Amino acid sequence: MYSRLATILGSLAIASLVSAVPVEKRDIYFGNRGGHSQNWGSSASVSAPATASGGGAPSQTYGGQPPSGSSAGGSSDGSTSIFKFPTSDGFPDIQNPSDALTAIEQAAHGLLPNGPPPPSAPAADDLTSLRLIAFNELFEVAYFTELLFNVTHNVAGYEYQDQGERQNIIDAITAVIAQEKEHLLNANGALAHFNAGPIEPCVYQSPVSDLKSAISVARTFTDVVLGTLGDVQTHFGQNGDVGLIRGVAAVIGQEGEQNGFYRSLLGLIPSAAPFLTASTREFAFSALNQAFVVPGSCPNANTIDLPIFGALSPNPQFLDPKDQDVTFSFSATGDYSKYAQSYKSLSLVFINQQNVPVVATINSASIDQSGTVTISAKFPFSQFLMNGLTIAAVVDGSGPFNSITDVVAATKFGPGLIEVN
């Protein structure tokens, strides 16, 4: 089976809610940025978005089980806000070869790589990377399948009055779904070949309610994956698994193509910055679990040897290019209750592009009766030209931190994801 598989890393994801507004032609840059009520990493439980019928989001959040009333705990076509596999073609249980795989390859505009596998099993740390890849790709297929359903069925907030441009979006998303399916089949096939998998799907929730917010999510999660791909390559190189690097390098370009499309739809220039922001496996895994995975729904995510940090919520999340104050909040309860007394000893760090992490200047810090800690800090845009994605983390110690690796080692809450448009 692995003869047609190679390691490819796909994209990762973030979420935010904006008010639903119909889309006019190609310009989908609409809505009030101040209306974002959910940011990536703001909560481990996320309110569900509008359903396919166009109704409003339920007020409850989801715990370990999906809500009642959805087929088998969720839809597999995107018709409800809770998504559960398999899809109509049987994915992720696709045999190689099979008619189902051929159909996926046709829709993806390319085959699963058919080169030989590496001669020896990867290091345990690199199996962790493969498991993260699979974990993410399952989510990606769920996310884009729901988005495609909403656009093709003209769900309220996803209408597109220019039918030519609407078809362009449908064609693009259809290809992305198939490409992400191939990425998952590659990763899980590699894990199976080395008797280390596969990763099984979770149940997913998408905290978006209109086309603009959905494309904004796609843009930001692709920013995260482009940073995380570099981290995965670094681990492969350090562990001597150089045979896995080429496939990841191929996907960096593919993800860049995707992100240029999403940014253009949002009225932004295709490329955000000369050197895109670094990320890590830990930040990516935390963000997925904080925002998109229904807690308790993953059969074997515990095999992914990565931490899940406490959630960190920035407000606002989408910034104009100027110096300004940004507020961050996190919950000092449960496993993090000790920080209810020692939160003032923590520091806030910004990671932007490929620069040395910046320890923020904190203006104020306070805690309320519910245990929510709020920090206000200066965002030093002008000094460092902090365009594109910035990753924020609340850490132990005051630094300095020479690299993102140093930041991750000290992180307690994060990632808080900020975009400068």
BELZIJO-V859355 format. One record per run of one state. SS is the DSSP state (hx for helix, st for strand, lp for the rest). FROM is the first residue (numbers start at 1). TO is the last residue. If there is no record, write none. Layout:
BEGIN
SS:FROM:TO / SS:FROM:TO
END
This chain:
BEGIN
lp:1:1 / hx:2:4 / lp:5:22 / st:23:24 / lp:25:26 / st:27:27 / lp:28:32 / hx:33:35 / lp:36:70 / hx:71:73 / lp:74:74 / st:75:75 / lp:76:81 / st:82:84 / lp:85:98 / hx:99:108 / lp:109:123 / hx:124:152 / lp:153:159 / st:160:160 / lp:161:162 / hx:163:193 / lp:194:202 / st:203:205 / lp:206:210 / hx:211:238 / lp:239:241 / hx:242:265 / lp:266:280 / hx:281:291 / lp:292:292 / st:293:293 / lp:294:300 / hx:301:303 / lp:304:309 / st:310:310 / lp:311:312 / st:313:315 / lp:316:317 / st:318:319 / lp:320:323 / st:324:331 / lp:332:333 / hx:334:336 / lp:337:338 / hx:339:345 / st:346:352 / lp:353:357 / st:358:359 / lp:360:361 / st:362:367 / lp:368:371 / st:372:379 / lp:380:380 / hx:381:384 / lp:385:387 / st:388:396 / lp:397:403 / hx:404:410 / st:411:420 / lp:421:421
END
